[in-house]
């Protein structure tokens, strides 16, 4: 009996070996192009001013206006005269998406690193620090017709792609042959939202729009990283020191400081953190909503949140949620309003500004929280809007078409006073 069992097992093992074979597959893929940190550092430098080409996020510090040129650099304008911003310089920053500032130091992401740049002389900007692997990298745009080939972090930072034919061999089971289909399962599908994917309590800190992932508060820098809130000590402005990395347990997207709190927009809701100890934020509460992208701004005891579809966030809602945060431990929904495809927003003295994507810029009187869309003040429908920063009586707005400034000192006659077009 033992001999029979032995030969039976041996036969199964033999057949199993015969069921395996080597399959050779050839296909086109986005193959990564790498750069070393030494090469990237050498590229960071001031250049002469250049036209807007691929505008991203907005940031302002005093009269200096910064507009991100996605993955490439940062435009700097003198915005002392809102009716006539002057293009001053351009800083090459490979891989930049987000920026913040304190004093004369600009903080930016450079692919997966956090860098600090001395901008005291904008014509001679100097890299003063690079923190390697601070973030999960937002990858450069790819050719969406093809999958992504494997990425090897040991080869450097992914800075671009090239479409190449790849041939690989692999051992497969004859009963589950791919037949050349389903190959994309072997590749990373990490992408970005094609993003163009602060409220400053002191004059030393800059201000960004509602789509920002970086912000400064006092002598701290806060940066969102996939599902984490990272805090850096800026006592030494040129050398940010990581003091905490908190798991938010959600995919985090945007950050907005107000008083001594951080309001964080995520794909599944709003999270609130306290800043009694600015270098170690503490979780206070959250508010859940359907899966969607989620920038948030706050004024007094009211939070305004836009949800949208058509991005990596998923979801099906295109709306404005108005939340009561007077009880900071238990935010509650006041009302929801349907919109077209909202992105960034801003609030100033109950005047609410919403970038509604292809439906342009919409301005509302938000005094009556239960009838906001019934109190529309103005609608600029002929622009692709992305984000805004309201400043006293001037609104700064960025979109696919460029940068726009509006004078809203007279709400019955809001005027476009300047624009910088994409060229």
C-alpha positions as CSV (number, residue, x, y, z in Angstrom):
1,X,0.0,0.0,0.0
2,X,2.8,2.4,0.9
3,X,4.5,1.7,-2.6
4,X,1.2,2.5,-4.4
5,X,0.8,5.7,-2.5
6,X,4.4,6.7,-3.2
7,X,4.0,6.2,-7.0
8,X,0.7,8.1,-6.9
9,X,2.3,11.1,-5.3
10,X,5.2,10.9,-7.6
11,X,2.8,10.9,-10.6
12,X,1.0,14.0,-9.3
13,X,4.3,15.8,-8.9
14,X,5.4,14.9,-12.4
15,X,2.1,16.1,-13.9
16,X,2.3,19.3,-12.0
17,X,5.8,19.9,-13.4
18,X,4.4,19.3,-16.9
19,X,1.6,21.9,-16.3
20,X,4.2,24.7,-16.0
21,X,6.0,26.3,-18.9
22,X,7.8,29.5,-19.8
23,X,5.8,32.1,-21.7
24,X,7.4,35.0,-23.6
25,X,5.3,38.2,-23.9
26,X,6.1,41.3,-25.8
27,X,4.2,44.6,-25.3
28,X,4.6,48.4,-25.2
29,X,4.8,50.1,-21.8
30,X,5.7,53.4,-20.2
31,X,9.3,52.8,-19.2
32,X,10.7,55.2,-16.4
33,X,13.4,57.7,-17.0
34,X,15.5,58.3,-13.9
35,X,17.6,61.2,-12.6
36,X,19.9,61.2,-9.6
37,X,19.5,63.8,-6.7
38,X,22.8,65.3,-7.8
39,X,21.4,65.9,-11.2
40,X,18.2,67.4,-9.9
41,X,20.0,69.7,-7.5
42,X,22.1,71.1,-10.3
43,X,18.9,72.0,-12.2
44,X,17.4,74.2,-9.4
45,X,18.2,77.8,-10.4
46,X,16.7,81.2,-11.2
47,X,16.0,81.9,-14.8
48,X,14.6,84.9,-16.6
49,X,10.8,85.3,-16.6
50,X,8.9,83.0,-19.0
51,X,5.2,82.9,-20.1
52,X,2.6,80.7,-18.3
53,X,2.4,77.3,-19.9
54,X,1.0,74.8,-17.5
55,X,-0.3,76.7,-14.5
56,X,-0.8,74.8,-11.2
57,X,-1.3,76.0,-7.7
58,X,-1.2,79.5,-6.3
59,X,0.8,81.0,-3.5
60,X,1.3,84.5,-2.3
61,X,3.7,86.0,0.3
62,X,3.3,89.8,0.8
63,X,3.3,91.2,-2.8
64,X,5.1,88.2,-4.3
65,X,2.9,85.9,-6.3
66,X,4.0,82.4,-7.0
67,X,2.4,80.2,-9.7
68,X,3.5,76.6,-10.0
69,X,4.5,75.4,-13.5
70,X,3.6,71.7,-13.0
71,X,6.6,69.4,-12.7
72,X,8.9,72.1,-14.1
73,X,9.2,75.2,-11.9
74,X,7.7,78.3,-10.3
75,X,6.8,81.7,-11.8
76,X,7.3,84.7,-9.6
77,X,5.4,88.0,-10.1
78,X,5.3,91.3,-8.4
79,X,1.7,91.7,-7.5
80,X,1.9,95.1,-5.8
81,X,-0.4,96.5,-8.4
82,X,-3.2,94.0,-8.8
83,X,-4.2,95.6,-12.1
84,X,-0.7,95.0,-13.5
85,X,1.2,92.0,-12.1
86,X,4.9,92.1,-13.3
87,X,6.6,88.8,-14.4
88,X,9.9,88.9,-12.5
89,X,11.6,85.5,-12.6
90,X,11.3,81.8,-13.0
91,X,12.8,79.1,-10.7
92,X,13.5,75.7,-12.2
93,X,12.2,73.1,-9.7
94,X,11.9,69.6,-11.3
95,X,8.9,67.7,-10.1
96,X,7.1,70.5,-8.3
97,X,3.4,70.4,-7.6
98,X,3.0,72.1,-4.2
99,X,4.6,75.0,-2.4
100,X,4.5,77.0,0.8
101,X,6.7,79.7,2.3
102,X,7.9,81.3,5.5
103,X,10.0,84.4,5.4
104,X,12.4,84.2,2.5
105,X,12.4,80.4,2.2
106,X,10.2,78.6,-0.2
107,X,9.3,74.9,0.5
108,X,8.4,72.7,-2.4
109,X,8.0,69.0,-3.4
110,X,10.5,67.8,-5.9
111,X,9.1,64.5,-7.0
112,X,9.4,62.5,-3.8
113,X,11.6,64.9,-1.9
114,X,11.0,68.1,0.2
115,X,13.3,70.9,-0.8
116,X,14.0,74.4,0.7
117,X,15.0,77.3,-1.5
118,X,16.4,80.7,-0.4
119,X,14.4,83.3,-2.4
120,X,15.8,86.4,-0.7
121,X,17.3,87.2,-4.2
122,X,14.8,85.8,-6.7
123,X,17.4,86.3,-9.5
124,X,19.7,84.0,-7.7
125,X,17.6,81.4,-5.9
126,X,19.6,78.9,-3.9
127,X,18.8,75.3,-2.9
128,X,19.6,75.0,0.8
129,X,18.1,71.7,1.8
130,X,16.7,68.5,0.3
131,X,15.0,65.8,2.4
132,X,15.1,62.6,0.4
133,X,12.0,60.4,0.2
134,X,9.8,62.7,2.2
135,X,6.7,61.8,0.2
136,X,5.2,59.1,-1.9
137,X,5.9,60.4,-5.4
138,X,3.3,61.8,-7.6
139,X,4.4,60.4,-10.9
140,X,4.8,62.6,-14.1
141,X,2.0,62.3,-16.7
142,X,2.2,59.2,-18.8
143,X,0.9,57.9,-22.2
144,X,-2.4,56.5,-20.9
145,X,-2.6,54.0,-23.8
146,X,0.1,51.8,-22.2
147,X,0.7,50.3,-18.7
148,X,3.6,51.4,-16.5
149,X,6.7,49.3,-16.4
150,X,8.2,48.4,-13.0
151,X,9.9,51.2,-11.1
152,X,13.2,50.6,-9.3
153,X,13.8,53.3,-6.6
154,X,17.4,52.3,-6.4
155,X,17.9,53.8,-9.9
156,X,16.9,57.2,-8.8
157,X,13.9,59.4,-9.1
158,X,11.3,58.9,-12.0
159,X,11.3,62.2,-13.9
160,X,9.7,61.1,-17.2
161,X,8.6,58.2,-19.3
162,X,9.4,56.7,-22.7
163,X,7.2,54.2,-24.5
164,X,9.3,51.1,-25.3
165,X,8.7,47.6,-26.4
166,X,9.3,45.1,-23.5
167,X,9.8,41.4,-23.8
168,X,9.7,39.3,-20.7
169,X,9.6,35.6,-19.8
170,X,7.6,34.2,-17.0
171,X,6.6,30.8,-15.7
172,X,2.9,30.2,-16.1
173,X,0.3,27.5,-15.4
174,X,-1.0,26.0,-18.7
175,X,-4.5,26.2,-17.3
176,X,-4.3,30.0,-16.8
177,X,-2.4,31.1,-19.9
178,X,-2.7,34.8,-20.5
179,X,-2.8,34.5,-24.2
180,X,-1.4,38.1,-24.2
181,X,-4.3,39.5,-22.2
182,X,-4.4,40.9,-18.7
183,X,-0.8,41.8,-18.7
184,X,-1.5,45.2,-17.0
185,X,-2.0,43.4,-13.8
186,X,1.8,43.2,-13.4
187,X,2.2,46.9,-13.5
188,X,1.7,49.8,-11.2
189,X,-1.3,51.9,-12.1
190,X,-0.3,54.9,-10.0
191,X,-1.3,58.1,-11.7
192,X,-2.2,61.7,-10.9
193,X,-5.3,63.8,-11.2
194,X,-3.8,65.9,-13.9
195,X,-3.9,68.4,-11.2
196,X,-3.7,71.2,-12.9
197,X,-4.1,66.6,-8.5
198,X,-3.6,78.5,4.0
199,X,-4.7,80.7,5.8
200,X,-1.6,82.5,7.3
201,X,-1.8,83.6,10.9
202,X,1.4,85.7,10.7
203,X,2.9,88.0,8.1
204,X,5.9,85.7,7.9
205,X,3.9,82.9,6.3
206,X,2.6,82.8,2.8
207,X,-1.0,81.9,1.7
208,X,-2.1,79.2,-0.7
209,X,-5.4,78.3,-2.2
210,X,-7.8,75.6,-1.0
211,X,-6.2,72.9,-3.2
212,X,-2.9,73.1,-1.3
213,X,-1.2,70.1,0.3
214,X,1.3,72.2,2.1
215,X,0.8,75.0,4.6
216,X,2.7,76.9,7.3
217,X,1.5,77.9,10.7
218,X,3.7,79.8,13.1
219,X,7.1,78.1,12.8
220,X,5.7,74.8,11.6
221,X,5.2,73.3,8.1
222,X,2.5,70.8,7.5
223,X,2.5,68.5,4.5
224,X,0.1,65.8,3.4
225,X,1.5,62.5,2.2
226,X,-0.9,59.9,0.9
227,X,-2.6,59.0,4.2
228,X,-0.4,60.9,6.6
229,X,-0.1,64.4,8.1
230,X,3.6,65.3,8.4
231,X,4.8,68.1,10.6
232,X,8.2,69.9,10.3
233,X,9.8,72.3,12.7
234,X,10.9,75.5,10.9
235,X,12.9,77.1,13.7
236,X,15.8,76.7,11.4
237,X,14.1,78.0,8.2
238,X,16.5,76.4,5.8
239,X,16.5,73.0,7.5
240,X,13.0,71.6,8.1
241,X,13.0,68.9,10.8
242,X,10.3,66.2,10.8
243,X,8.7,66.2,14.3
244,X,5.6,63.9,13.7
245,X,4.0,61.8,11.1
246,X,0.3,61.1,11.9
247,X,-1.8,58.4,10.2
248,X,-5.0,60.1,9.1
249,X,-6.3,56.7,7.9
250,X,-7.8,58.3,4.8
251,X,-6.4,59.5,1.5
252,X,-5.5,63.1,2.3
253,X,-5.8,65.8,-0.3
254,X,-6.0,69.4,0.9
255,X,-5.1,71.3,4.1
256,X,-6.5,74.6,5.4
257,X,-5.4,76.2,8.7
258,X,-7.8,78.4,10.7
259,X,-7.0,79.8,14.2
260,X,-5.4,76.9,16.0
261,X,-6.8,74.1,13.9
262,X,-6.1,72.2,10.7
263,X,-9.0,71.3,8.4
264,X,-7.9,68.4,6.1
265,X,-9.9,67.4,3.1
266,X,-9.8,63.7,2.2
267,X,-11.5,61.5,-0.4
268,X,-13.9,60.3,2.3
269,X,-14.5,63.3,4.5
270,X,-13.1,66.2,6.5
271,X,-10.7,65.6,9.4
272,X,-9.9,68.3,12.1
273,X,-6.7,68.5,14.0
274,X,-5.8,70.8,16.9
275,X,-2.7,72.9,17.2
276,X,-2.3,73.5,20.9
277,X,1.1,72.0,20.3
278,X,1.8,73.1,16.7
279,X,4.6,70.5,16.3
280,X,2.4,67.6,17.4
281,X,-1.2,68.1,16.0
282,X,-3.9,66.2,17.8
283,X,-7.0,64.6,16.2
284,X,-10.3,66.3,17.2
285,X,-13.0,65.0,15.0
286,X,-14.1,64.2,11.4
287,X,-17.1,64.4,9.1
288,X,-17.7,61.6,6.6
289,X,-19.1,62.0,3.1
290,X,-19.3,59.9,-0.1
291,X,-16.1,59.1,-1.8
292,X,-15.0,62.2,-3.7
293,X,-12.3,64.9,-3.9
294,X,-12.7,67.3,-1.1
295,X,-11.1,70.8,-0.6
296,X,-12.4,72.7,2.4
297,X,-12.3,76.4,3.7
298,X,-13.5,77.7,7.0
299,X,-14.9,81.1,8.2
300,X,-16.1,81.6,11.8
301,X,-18.0,78.4,12.7
302,X,-18.8,77.3,9.2
303,X,-16.9,75.0,6.9
304,X,-17.5,74.9,3.1
305,X,-16.5,71.7,1.3
306,X,-16.8,70.9,-2.4
307,X,-17.1,67.4,-3.7
308,X,-16.4,66.4,-7.3
309,X,-16.3,63.5,-9.7
310,X,-14.1,62.8,-12.7
311,X,-10.8,62.3,-10.9
312,X,-8.7,59.7,-9.2
313,X,-10.7,60.3,-6.1
314,X,-13.7,58.4,-7.5
315,X,-17.3,59.1,-6.4
316,X,-20.3,60.5,-8.0
317,X,-21.2,63.7,-6.2
318,X,-20.7,67.2,-7.6
319,X,-21.8,69.4,-4.7
320,X,-21.1,72.0,-2.0
321,X,-21.5,70.8,1.6
322,X,-22.0,73.5,4.3
323,X,-21.0,72.3,7.8
324,X,-21.5,73.7,11.3
325,X,-18.2,73.3,13.2
326,X,-19.3,75.4,16.2
327,X,-19.1,72.1,18.1
328,X,-15.6,71.2,16.9
329,X,-15.9,67.7,18.3
330,X,-19.1,67.0,16.3
331,X,-19.4,68.7,12.9
332,X,-22.8,68.6,11.4
333,X,-24.3,69.1,7.9
334,X,-26.3,72.3,7.4
335,X,-27.1,71.9,3.7
336,X,-25.9,70.5,0.4
337,X,-26.1,72.2,-3.0
338,X,-25.7,70.6,-6.5
339,X,-22.9,72.0,-8.7
340,X,-21.4,71.2,-12.1
341,X,-17.8,69.9,-11.2
342,X,-16.4,72.1,-8.4
343,X,-12.8,72.3,-7.4
344,X,-11.2,75.0,-5.2
345,X,-13.1,77.6,-3.2
346,X,-12.7,80.6,-0.9
347,X,-14.7,82.5,1.6
348,X,-14.4,86.1,2.8
349,X,-16.9,88.0,4.9
350,X,-19.7,85.6,3.8
351,X,-18.8,86.0,0.2
352,X,-18.2,82.5,-1.2
353,X,-16.2,81.9,-4.4
354,X,-16.4,78.5,-6.1
355,X,-14.4,77.3,-9.0
356,X,-16.9,75.1,-10.8
357,X,-14.6,73.6,-13.4
358,X,-15.9,74.2,-17.0
359,X,-18.8,76.1,-15.6
360,X,-16.4,78.9,-14.5
361,X,-16.2,81.0,-11.4
362,X,-19.4,81.4,-9.3
363,X,-19.8,83.9,-6.5
364,X,-22.5,83.7,-3.8
365,X,-23.7,85.6,-0.8
366,X,-23.4,82.9,1.9
367,X,-25.1,84.8,4.7
368,X,-28.1,82.5,4.5
369,X,-26.6,79.0,4.8
370,X,-29.9,77.3,3.8
371,X,-30.1,79.2,0.5
372,X,-26.6,79.9,-0.8
373,X,-27.2,79.0,-4.5
374,X,-30.3,81.1,-4.4
375,X,-28.2,84.1,-3.7
376,X,-25.7,84.1,-6.6
377,X,-23.9,87.4,-6.9
378,X,-22.0,86.8,-10.2
379,X,-21.1,84.0,-12.6
380,X,-18.1,84.2,-14.9
381,X,-18.9,81.2,-17.2
382,X,-16.4,81.6,-20.0
383,X,-13.3,80.3,-18.1
384,X,-11.8,77.1,-16.8
385,X,-11.4,77.7,-13.1
386,X,-9.3,75.7,-10.6
387,X,-8.6,77.5,-7.4
388,X,-8.9,80.9,-5.7
389,X,-7.4,83.1,-2.9
390,X,-9.7,86.0,-1.7
391,X,-7.7,88.9,-0.2
392,X,-9.7,91.7,1.2
393,X,-11.4,93.1,-1.9
394,X,-9.2,91.3,-4.5
395,X,-9.8,87.7,-5.7
396,X,-6.9,85.8,-7.2
397,X,-7.9,82.9,-9.4
398,X,-6.0,80.3,-11.4
399,X,-7.3,77.9,-14.1
400,X,-6.4,76.2,-17.3
401,X,-6.7,79.5,-19.2
402,X,-4.3,81.4,-16.9
403,X,-4.3,83.7,-13.9
404,X,-7.1,86.2,-13.2
405,X,-7.7,89.0,-10.6
406,X,-11.1,90.4,-9.8
407,X,-12.0,93.5,-7.7
408,X,-15.0,92.6,-5.6
409,X,-15.1,95.7,-3.4
410,X,-18.5,96.5,-5.0
411,X,-20.5,93.2,-5.1
412,X,-22.9,94.7,-7.5
413,X,-20.1,95.4,-10.0
414,X,-17.4,92.8,-9.7
415,X,-14.7,93.6,-12.3
416,X,-11.9,91.6,-13.9
417,X,-8.9,93.9,-13.4
418,X,-6.0,91.8,-14.8
419,X,-5.1,88.5,-16.3
420,X,-2.1,86.5,-17.4
421,X,-3.0,84.2,-20.2
422,X,-1.5,80.8,-20.9
423,X,0.8,80.9,-24.0
